[in-house]
């Protein structure tokens, strides 16, 4: 050490990993130093003071904490039972931020924030449902609940955690009438979005001839608005000749965001495989995680990322679509990065090579050759997932009595 060099004070240092941080254009071997719940340095061979805990992650991949921008974790209505505890299948997949996709409506958002957002260890942001009582039930078809002004007002009041307005499910597979026009839900959501200057996320079911998909993405949605479930079976993505429809390219040129939103029924290889081969890759990867798919086709964010990687998307792009891109889409560019001063949200993965198979929402199989597994998740500087004991002493190293407080 020269006279001009000084030791960095850190709580925790991850040594010798392959750091992939797309927000900063990093992809190479480096150390990641954390202190006080923040990232303080990402460089090769950092000089660290002796007080720091060090974990050697050589051969592993280190990324910013993963963002899943479409989950459900507010079981407000007992009849649905779709929402999960927010740390179920999230920390174990390297996810440190989840975005709840309109589970709570504007009438109940204060309760959702108090009961779920404010008490969770994981970071929770949310889209606000244009429907007053949120998801899921017959009230989603009650157009009297679509109120742009109160929705926008609640979004403004809770701007620290609300990232946009959500519409979903409205009047799918039902005949339109005088009280139920084709575009009411989308138009109301966009109106609310204009009022509060926030993007809209749309879960959509086209109905011909009055509610076609190209009209949604070419006319109704604004630049920065998000269509989730892009590879669902109901959307005209691929034509009879196996080519991507022009309206997909045109919508992307307009600035419409396409989110994966896997879900129990919204990811089909017959759409995803040809689209990705032709260069149409989702802007962001998300799961639509809920109790109906957590043990089924989705499982978690990491499984969804693995599918996209095995369909031919480079690993660095998969990480980008799971960190910096969703951070931009939700208006929180401070997330999804390892920049100095950012929250110390970090994930560590192992990339395995071999024979692995994955399924879509119809449980059709795709055979791949790689699989990411999560070794370590850090949220705000705290290790919240470490299943193999990375950096931990062997049980036999301490001849004294091993004990920990009982927490059950």
N, C-alpha and C positions, 0 to 999 in steps of 0.2 A: 504494500500500500504506500502510495506516494504522499507527500506532504499536503497535496491538494485534495486528496480523497478522504472522505469521511463515511462512517458507518451510518446506514439508514436504520432508524428505529421502526420496528414492525411487530405486530402481534403474531402474524402468520405469513409464511413464505412458501409458495408452491414452486419447487425447483425443477428445472430441466424438462418441462412439458412442451409439447407443440402447441403454442398459443395461436388460436384462430380468433381474431377480433376484427370482423369485417368493417366495423365503424371506423377503425383506424388503419385499415389496410394491412393488418398484421397476420402473418402466417409463417411461423418459424419458432425455433426453440428459444425460450426465454423463461425468466423467473417472474412470478407475480407476487408482489408484496402488499399486504393488507395491514391497516392500522386504524383503530377506532371506528370500525365499521365501514371504512372507505378503502378504495384502491389508491395506493400511493405511488407505485412504480411498476412498470412492466418493461424489463430489459434483460438481456443475457447477463449472467454471472453478477447479480447484484451483491453489493457488500452490505451485509446485514449485521446489526448488533447481536450480541450473544443472548439477549432476552427473548428473541423471536423463536417461536415454534416453527420448525421446518419440516415439510413433507416432500419427499422426492417422488415426482410424478413422471419420471423418465419413461418414454414410450407411450405416454397417454396424451390425450387431447384436452386442452384447457380453453374454455370459452366463457364469454359473459353468461350470466344466468339466463336461462331460456325463458321466452315469453310465449304463453299460449293464449291467443286472443279470442278464443271462443270456447267457454266452458259454462257450466251451470252449477251454482252452489247456494241457492236460496230456496229451500223447500217451504215456501210460504203456504202453499195449498196442499193439504194432506193428501188430496186425491191424486196428485201427480207423482210424488215420490221419485222424481227424476234427479233432484239435486244431490250432489256429493258434499261431504266435508271437504273444504278447499285444499287440505293437504293430502287427500287420498290420490295416489298415482300422479302426484305432481313433483314434490321434492325428490322422489325416487326416479324421476325422469330428467333431473337437472333443471326443472322449472322453478323459478323464483318469483315470477309475476304471472298472474292469471287475469284475464279480462272476461267478466261475466257478460254474456251476450243477451241482455234484455230479459233476464229472468224476473227482475223486479220492475214494476211499472212506476209511473210518477206518483201515484197515490200512496205507495207503500215503500218508497225508496228510503225514507228516513229510518224506518224500522230495519231494513236490510243493512244500512250502513252501521247502525248501532249494534245489531246482533251479530253480524258476520264480518263486515269489512274492518271495523274497529277492534275486533278481538282476535283476528287471524295473525299467525306468525308469517304466513306468506303474504306478499303484496297483492292486494286486490283492487283492480279498477273495474269500471262497468260501463256498458251501454245501457241507456235508460229506455225501457219499452214505451212506445207511443200509446199502448193500451194501459189504461189507468191501473188495472189490477194485474198486469204482467202476464206471465205464462203459468200454467197451461190450462185451458178450459174453454167452455162455450163463450165466456165473456170476451175472448179474442175476436169473436165475430160480431160483437155488439159495437157498431160503429159510433154509438154515442160516447164510447170510452176513448175515442181517438181525439184528443184535445191538444193541438199544437201549443197553445199559449201556456197552460199549466205545465206541460211537459218541458217546454223551453225554460220556464221559470225555475223548475226543480233542477234542471241541468245546470243552470247558471248558479243556483245556490250551492250545489255540490260539485262545482267545477274541479275541485282538487282530486276527485275520484271518478267523475263522470267523463267519459271520452267521446260520447256521441249518442245518437238516437237509434233505436232498433225497431224494425217491424218484421213480423213473421206470422205465418200460418193463416192469415186472414182470408176467410171465404175461399179456401182451396177446395176444388172439386164440387162447387155448389153453383147453381144457376144464379146469375146476376139478376137483380130486380131494382125497383125504384129506391129501395133503402140500402142496397148493397151494390155500389158501382165498382167497376173493375179496378180502378187505381186509387181508391180512397185511402187505403192504408199507406201506400207508398207516398202519395201526395201529402198526407198529413205528416208523415215522418220527415220528409224533405222540408216542409214548411217550418216544422219545429227546428230542424237543423239550421235553416236560414236565420231563424229568430235568435238562436243562441250561438250561431257561428261555429257549429260543430258538424262533423261528418255523420253520415247515416250508414248503418249496416242493414242489409236487406237479405232476409231469408224468404225465398220467393217460389211460388208455384205458377207457371204460365198456364193460361187457359185460352185456347184459340176459339174464335178469332179475336176476341175482345182484349185479351191480356197477353200479348206475345212477348217472348223473352227479348228479342232485339230492341223493342220499344223501351224496355226497362234500362238496358245498358247504353243505348244510343241517344235516348231522349230524357228519361226521367231522372236518372242518377247524375250527379254533378261530379266534376273532377275531385278526387279524394274520397268519394263515397265508396263503400265496400259491398261487393256481392260475395257472400259466403256460400259454401257448398258448390263451388264452381264445377266440380266433376260429378254432380248428382245425375241420376239417370234421366230426369225430366227436362234437362236443358239441351237444346240443339247446339252441340259443340262440334261434333264430327258429322260430315255429310255422308251420303251413300257411297261415295268414292273413297272414303277414309280420310278426307282432307278437312282441316279446320275451317269452319265457316268464317267468312270475311268479317262478320259483325264482331267476332271476338277481337281481331286485330284492331278494328276501328274503335271499339270501346276502350281498349288499352291506350290507343293514341289520344283519346279524349281525357285520359287520366283516371278512368274507373279502376278501382283496385279489385283484384280477384284473390279471394282467400279460400284456402282449401276446405276447411270446415268438414272434416271427415264424417263424423256422426255414424249413427247406426244404419243409415240408409242413403248416405250422400257422397260416397266415394266408390267409383266404379272403374276398374282397370280398362274397360272397353272405351271409356272416354279419356282417362288419364294417360294411358300408354301412347296412343297416337298423338295426342296433343303435345306431350312432352317431347316426343321424337321430332315433332315439327317446330320445336322451340317455344311453345306456349307453356311457360312454367308459372305456377301461381306466384303471386307477389308475396304471400305469406302462408305459412303452414300452421294449421290449428286443428283441434280435435273435435270440438263440440262434445266434450267429455261429460257424461252423465251416467246414472245408474243403469241405463239401458244398453250401454256399450262398453263399460269399463272392464267387463269380463268377456267381451265379444270381439268384434272386429277392430275396435279402436285401441283399447287397453290403456294407452297413455300417449303423451306427446312424442316420446322417443320412438315408439313403434311406428308412429305416423311419419316421423322424420326418416326412419330407416326405409320405409316404402319408397319415399321420393328419391332417396339416394340410390336405391337399387333399381329405380326406373331410369337411371342415367344422369341424374343431376349431381354435379361435383359436390363433395363434402363441404367445401368452403361456402358454396351457394346455399346448401341446406342450412348451415349455421346462420348465414345472413338472413335467410327467410324466417328464421326462428329467433332473431335478436334485433338487429338494427332496423329491418324493414317493418315488423309490427310496431316497434317503438315509434317510427315515423308516422305510421298509419293512425296511431292513437294519440298523436300529438305529445309524446313524451320522449324526445330524443335523448334525454339524460339516461334513459334505460338502454339495455342491450349493448353495453359497451364496457370496456375495461380502462377507459380514460382515467387518468389521475384525478381524484376528487369525486369520482362516481361511487355510488353505493357498492359495497363489496359483495355483489351477487355474482357467484362464480360456479361453473359446473366443470367436472372432470370426467372424461369418458375414455373407454377403451374401444378401439375399432378392431373387431374380430373379422378374419377372413375365413370363409368356409362355405358350406351349403346351408342356406337359410330360406325359409318360405314365409310368405306373407299373404294375407287375404284382404279382399275388399268387402264392401258392405253386403254383398250377396254370398260371401264366403267362397268366391272363386279364388284360386291360388295363383301366386306369381313366385317363381323361384329366383332367388338372388344369391349373391356371393359375399355380402358384408352385413355386419350388425354392430351398431353402437350399443354399448351398455354403460350405465352410469355408475361411477365409482365414488363420487363425492359431490355433494351440493352444499354451497355456502350461501347463506342469506344474511345480508347486512353484517358480514364478518363472522357469523356464527355457523359452525358446521351443523347442518340439520339432517344430513344423510351421509352415512359412512358404513356401508354394510360389511365391508371386508376389513375394517380397522386400519385404513391407510394412516401411517404415522403413529399408530398406537403401539405401546410396548407389548411384548409377549407376556402372557399371563404369568409365566414362570420367572420373569425378570425381577419381581419384587417379592422377597421372601416374607414380607409382612402379610397382614390379613387384608384381603381385598373386600371392600364393601362399598355400597352406594345406598342412598336412601331409597326406601320403597315408595313408589309413586302409584300404587294401586291398592 
